[in-house]
C-alpha cells in the first residue's frame, strides 16, 4: 500500500480555510456599504445604520486581513467597501468652508432632558457660562420648567414658547430676544413628541424661524414608518424663504437617508460643517453600555455661517447638549 505523504492536500485545505475566513470578514462590510449607499434604511436596518462609523473603521481590518493572507479577490471587495464607507463618514471630521456673513453672532444650545430628569443646575450654568442666546429642549416637563426658572433661566432667556408635558412629549424654545409666530408641532410616533417653534427677532439680522426638533424614535419595527414620516414632515430650508434653524434630537444620524434628504433641502449640519460630525451625542451617558452615536443636531440654513460647535456633559440624561456658535447674515 502506498501512502501519499505529499504536503499539498493539507496546504490546499489551509488555503481554502483562509479564503473562507477572508470572505467571512469582508462580507459584512460589503453588505453594509450597499445598504448605506443605496439608502436601504428599512426595518431593523434603521437602528443598525446609526453605527456606520464603527463599521467603516472595522472595514479596514477586513482589508488588512485579506491583504496579509494574499487573497486578492476578497481584498478587492474589502477595498471597495472601505472606500465607500470611509468616503461617507470621514468628511464629517473635516471642517467645510462657510459663507461670508456679516451679521450678529447667535449661540444656540439644544438639550434632550430625558423626561425632565436632566440636571437643571448644569443646564442653566451652561446657558450662563456660554452666554447662550437661544435654547431648545426636548422631553421637557412641568417640573423641569419650574426648576429651570427657579435657577434663573427666566432671567437669562426671558422669551419663550413652551409645551411642558409629563413624560417625554414636551418641548421648549427659549430666547434672549422676542419670539413671534410661535406654535407647537405634533409628531405622529408612539411617544407623541412635540416641537416648539417660533420666529426669533435677532437685532441686526433677518428674522429666524427656530424649531426644537424631535421626530419619532425608531425604537421598534412598528415605529419606523412614523420615524420616516416625521423626518419628511420637518420644515425644509429654501433660499427664497426666511432663515430657518432646526435644533434637537432627530433620532437619526447622517447615515440615515431621511435626515440626509432633509439636509439637502437647504440646511447644513453644524457639526458636519465644523469637523465635529463624529462626536457622539447619545449613548452611554446615563450608564447604558451603548456605543455613542450622533443623533442630536443643529441644522442651519445654508446662508448662516457655523463658527464653532461643542458638545457638553449633562448629568441624568442619555444625551449630551450641543452648542453651536452661528453668524447670521446682516439684516
PLY file of the C-alpha trace (Angstrom):
ply
format ascii 1.0
element vertex 331
property float x
property float y
property float z
element edge 330
property int vertex1
property int vertex2
end_header
0.00 0.00 0.00
1.36 3.42 -0.99
0.56 6.33 1.33
0.54 9.81 -0.22
2.56 11.94 2.14
2.53 14.96 -0.13
2.04 18.25 1.76
-0.15 19.71 -0.98
-3.57 18.39 0.16
-3.10 19.92 3.62
-1.80 23.13 2.11
-4.79 23.29 -0.22
-7.20 22.83 2.70
-5.45 25.55 4.70
-5.68 27.90 1.75
-9.38 27.22 1.33
-9.95 27.86 5.03
-8.01 31.11 4.81
-10.02 32.22 1.80
-13.27 31.39 3.58
-12.24 33.39 6.63
-11.41 36.35 4.42
-14.83 36.30 2.79
-16.49 36.00 6.21
-14.60 39.10 7.36
-15.25 41.09 4.18
-18.92 40.25 3.56
-20.47 42.28 6.43
-18.67 45.49 5.47
-19.53 44.98 1.80
-23.21 44.38 2.59
-23.22 47.39 4.94
-21.76 49.60 2.21
-24.51 48.54 -0.20
-27.24 49.25 2.36
-25.74 52.61 3.32
-25.07 53.90 -0.19
-28.40 52.68 -1.55
-30.34 54.25 1.33
-31.94 50.95 2.31
-32.72 52.02 5.88
-35.79 49.93 6.46
-36.96 47.80 9.39
-34.20 46.71 11.76
-31.56 48.24 9.48
-32.59 51.72 10.68
-31.15 51.24 14.14
-28.10 49.40 12.82
-27.12 52.15 10.37
-26.59 54.58 13.25
-23.36 52.67 13.96
-21.95 53.03 10.43
-18.83 54.95 11.59
-17.78 51.91 13.65
-18.31 49.58 10.70
-16.30 51.94 8.49
-13.37 51.64 10.88
-13.76 47.87 11.06
-13.76 47.59 7.27
-10.07 48.45 7.32
-9.36 45.40 9.49
-11.02 43.13 6.93
-8.92 44.70 4.20
-5.70 44.23 6.17
-6.58 40.58 6.81
-7.22 39.86 3.12
-4.01 41.59 2.08
-1.97 39.78 4.74
-3.27 36.40 3.50
-2.86 37.45 -0.13
-6.46 36.75 -1.02
-6.78 39.26 -3.82
-10.46 38.94 -4.66
-11.64 39.41 -1.07
-9.07 42.19 -0.77
-10.52 43.97 -3.79
-14.07 43.75 -2.40
-12.82 44.89 1.03
-11.06 47.88 -0.54
-14.20 48.97 -2.38
-16.31 48.62 0.80
-13.77 50.52 2.91
-13.52 53.35 0.39
-17.32 53.59 0.17
-17.88 53.60 3.93
-14.98 55.88 4.79
-15.97 58.19 1.95
-19.41 58.53 3.53
-18.16 59.00 7.09
-14.73 60.65 7.07
-15.78 64.08 5.66
-17.67 64.72 8.90
-14.31 65.01 10.65
-13.16 67.78 8.26
-14.34 71.40 8.51
-16.02 72.93 5.48
-15.93 76.44 4.05
-18.61 78.76 5.43
-20.50 81.67 3.85
-19.05 85.12 4.42
-21.75 86.52 6.69
-21.50 89.89 8.42
-24.47 89.82 10.77
-24.68 89.18 14.52
-23.46 86.07 16.33
-26.01 83.71 17.87
-25.11 80.98 20.37
-27.69 78.21 20.25
-27.85 75.29 22.68
-30.04 72.19 22.35
-30.61 69.51 25.00
-32.77 66.43 25.48
-33.75 66.34 29.17
-34.72 62.63 29.34
-38.30 63.03 30.56
-37.30 66.12 32.53
-34.75 64.26 34.64
-31.61 66.08 33.47
-29.76 68.23 35.99
-31.32 71.69 35.74
-28.46 73.41 37.53
-25.91 72.19 34.99
-28.10 73.27 32.08
-28.62 76.78 33.48
-24.90 77.05 34.16
-24.17 76.12 30.53
-26.54 78.87 29.40
-24.92 81.40 31.73
-21.27 80.45 31.13
-21.52 80.32 27.35
-23.87 83.31 27.06
-26.42 81.24 25.17
-28.93 83.29 23.17
-31.36 80.55 22.11
-32.13 77.26 23.86
-34.21 74.36 22.54
-35.18 71.49 24.85
-36.87 68.14 24.27
-38.60 65.76 26.71
-39.49 68.91 28.66
-41.72 68.55 31.72
-43.53 70.99 34.06
-41.11 70.03 36.84
-38.14 70.79 34.60
-39.65 74.14 33.67
-40.11 75.06 37.33
-36.56 74.00 38.23
-35.03 75.96 35.36
-36.92 79.12 36.25
-36.08 78.73 39.94
-32.41 78.64 38.96
-32.66 81.80 36.87
-33.33 80.71 33.30
-36.33 83.04 33.12
-33.98 85.98 33.63
-31.29 84.76 31.22
-33.73 83.86 28.42
-37.00 85.69 29.13
-38.78 85.00 25.84
-40.25 81.54 25.36
-42.61 79.17 23.61
-43.16 76.14 25.84
-45.12 72.92 25.78
-44.17 71.27 29.07
-45.73 67.82 29.50
-45.15 64.92 31.84
-43.07 62.12 30.34
-41.33 62.61 27.02
-43.66 64.57 24.66
-42.79 68.07 25.89
-40.76 70.67 24.00
-39.49 74.18 24.62
-37.91 77.18 22.91
-36.21 79.92 24.96
-34.66 83.12 23.60
-32.83 86.23 24.68
-34.80 88.12 22.04
-38.55 88.37 21.31
-40.35 85.42 19.70
-43.29 85.81 17.31
-45.46 83.50 15.17
-44.93 80.77 17.77
-46.60 77.39 17.93
-46.33 73.67 18.60
-45.91 70.91 16.03
-47.13 67.41 16.98
-45.38 64.35 15.59
-47.03 61.00 14.85
-45.00 58.35 16.68
-46.00 56.32 19.69
-44.48 58.75 22.18
-46.25 61.77 20.67
-43.23 64.08 20.66
-43.99 67.77 20.15
-41.86 70.55 18.67
-41.99 74.14 19.91
-41.19 76.75 17.28
-41.15 80.49 16.80
-39.57 83.33 14.85
-36.73 84.94 16.78
-36.05 88.64 16.17
-32.26 88.98 16.35
-31.13 92.64 16.25
-29.21 93.37 13.05
-30.33 90.21 11.23
-33.38 88.95 9.34
-35.95 87.03 11.42
-35.01 83.40 12.07
-37.54 80.61 12.46
-36.18 78.25 15.15
-37.75 74.88 15.96
-36.99 72.35 18.70
-36.86 69.20 16.58
-37.86 65.81 17.97
-39.09 63.32 15.34
-40.27 59.90 16.44
-37.69 57.33 17.50
-37.39 54.05 15.51
-37.26 52.06 18.75
-39.48 49.28 17.35
-40.33 47.98 13.89
-43.86 49.39 14.04
-42.41 52.87 14.69
-40.10 53.06 11.66
-42.90 54.37 9.44
-43.67 57.17 11.90
-39.95 57.96 12.09
-39.73 58.37 8.32
-42.95 60.40 8.18
-41.86 62.75 10.97
-38.48 63.39 9.36
-40.14 64.02 5.99
-42.54 66.49 7.65
-39.77 68.68 9.08
-39.82 72.16 7.50
-37.38 72.49 4.60
-34.91 75.33 4.19
-35.19 77.03 0.81
-33.23 80.05 -0.50
-36.41 82.02 -1.25
-37.90 81.72 2.25
-36.80 83.13 5.57
-33.89 81.77 7.60
-34.53 78.50 9.45
-32.82 76.53 12.18
-33.85 73.07 13.37
-32.13 72.02 16.58
-32.77 68.99 18.73
-32.91 65.21 18.99
-33.55 63.93 15.47
-33.29 60.24 16.39
-31.21 59.90 13.21
-27.61 60.22 12.11
-26.23 61.44 8.81
-26.09 57.79 7.76
-29.89 57.75 7.60
-31.41 58.65 4.24
-34.38 60.69 5.57
-32.08 63.02 7.52
-29.77 63.46 4.55
-32.82 64.29 2.41
-33.86 66.96 4.93
-30.37 68.48 4.91
-30.42 68.62 1.11
-33.45 70.94 1.15
-31.14 73.79 2.14
-29.62 73.04 5.54
-26.09 72.47 6.80
-25.42 70.18 9.73
-23.43 72.37 12.13
-21.31 69.51 13.47
-20.51 68.29 9.97
-19.59 71.84 8.91
-17.07 72.24 11.73
-15.46 68.80 11.55
-17.28 67.60 14.68
-19.74 65.34 12.93
-18.45 62.13 14.53
-18.69 63.35 18.13
-21.26 61.23 19.97
-24.33 62.89 21.49
-26.38 59.87 22.61
-25.42 56.55 24.16
-23.68 55.61 27.39
-24.11 58.92 29.23
-26.72 57.62 31.68
-24.96 54.30 32.28
-26.18 52.15 29.38
-23.38 50.34 27.54
-24.20 51.70 24.08
-21.51 52.98 21.68
-22.01 56.75 21.26
-23.76 57.91 18.12
-24.62 61.36 16.78
-28.39 61.86 16.74
-28.61 65.39 18.19
-28.10 68.03 15.51
-28.24 71.72 14.79
-29.35 72.16 11.19
-28.93 75.71 9.94
-29.92 77.44 6.73
-27.02 77.43 4.26
-26.96 81.22 4.38
-25.87 81.03 8.04
-22.18 80.51 8.89
-21.24 77.97 11.57
-18.26 79.25 13.53
-17.95 76.60 16.25
-19.69 73.55 17.68
-19.08 71.90 21.03
-20.71 69.00 22.88
-21.14 69.14 26.67
-21.97 66.87 29.57
-25.34 66.97 31.33
-25.94 64.62 34.27
-29.03 62.39 34.42
-29.74 62.22 30.70
-28.58 59.88 27.95
-27.98 62.84 25.61
-25.25 65.48 25.54
-26.19 69.11 24.83
-24.90 70.60 21.58
-23.80 74.24 21.46
-23.44 75.94 18.06
-21.98 79.40 17.51
-23.56 80.88 14.39
-23.06 84.04 12.34
-26.22 85.33 10.67
-26.50 87.38 7.50
-26.85 91.09 8.12
-30.40 92.35 8.22
0 1
1 2
2 3
3 4
4 5
5 6
6 7
7 8
8 9
9 10
10 11
11 12
12 13
13 14
14 15
15 16
16 17
17 18
18 19
19 20
20 21
21 22
22 23
23 24
24 25
25 26
26 27
27 28
28 29
29 30
30 31
31 32
32 33
33 34
34 35
35 36
36 37
37 38
38 39
39 40
40 41
41 42
42 43
43 44
44 45
45 46
46 47
47 48
48 49
49 50
50 51
51 52
52 53
53 54
54 55
55 56
56 57
57 58
58 59
59 60
60 61
61 62
62 63
63 64
64 65
65 66
66 67
67 68
68 69
69 70
70 71
71 72
72 73
73 74
74 75
75 76
76 77
77 78
78 79
79 80
80 81
81 82
82 83
83 84
84 85
85 86
86 87
87 88
88 89
89 90
90 91
91 92
92 93
93 94
94 95
95 96
96 97
97 98
98 99
99 100
100 101
101 102
102 103
103 104
104 105
105 106
106 107
107 108
108 109
109 110
110 111
111 112
112 113
113 114
114 115
115 116
116 117
117 118
118 119
119 120
120 121
121 122
122 123
123 124
124 125
125 126
126 127
127 128
128 129
129 130
130 131
131 132
132 133
133 134
134 135
135 136
136 137
137 138
138 139
139 140
140 141
141 142
142 143
143 144
144 145
145 146
146 147
147 148
148 149
149 150
150 151
151 152
152 153
153 154
154 155
155 156
156 157
157 158
158 159
159 160
160 161
161 162
162 163
163 164
164 165
165 166
166 167
167 168
168 169
169 170
170 171
171 172
172 173
173 174
174 175
175 176
176 177
177 178
178 179
179 180
180 181
181 182
182 183
183 184
184 185
185 186
186 187
187 188
188 189
189 190
190 191
191 192
192 193
193 194
194 195
195 196
196 197
197 198
198 199
199 200
200 201
201 202
202 203
203 204
204 205
205 206
206 207
207 208
208 209
209 210
210 211
211 212
212 213
213 214
214 215
215 216
216 217
217 218
218 219
219 220
220 221
221 222
222 223
223 224
224 225
225 226
226 227
227 228
228 229
229 230
230 231
231 232
232 233
233 234
234 235
235 236
236 237
237 238
238 239
239 240
240 241
241 242
242 243
243 244
244 245
245 246
246 247
247 248
248 249
249 250
250 251
251 252
252 253
253 254
254 255
255 256
256 257
257 258
258 259
259 260
260 261
261 262
262 263
263 264
264 265
265 266
266 267
267 268
268 269
269 270
270 271
271 272
272 273
273 274
274 275
275 276
276 277
277 278
278 279
279 280
280 281
281 282
282 283
283 284
284 285
285 286
286 287
287 288
288 289
289 290
290 291
291 292
292 293
293 294
294 295
295 296
296 297
297 298
298 299
299 300
300 301
301 302
302 303
303 304
304 305
305 306
306 307
307 308
308 309
309 310
310 311
311 312
312 313
313 314
314 315
315 316
316 317
317 318
318 319
319 320
320 321
321 322
322 323
323 324
324 325
325 326
326 327
327 328
328 329
329 330
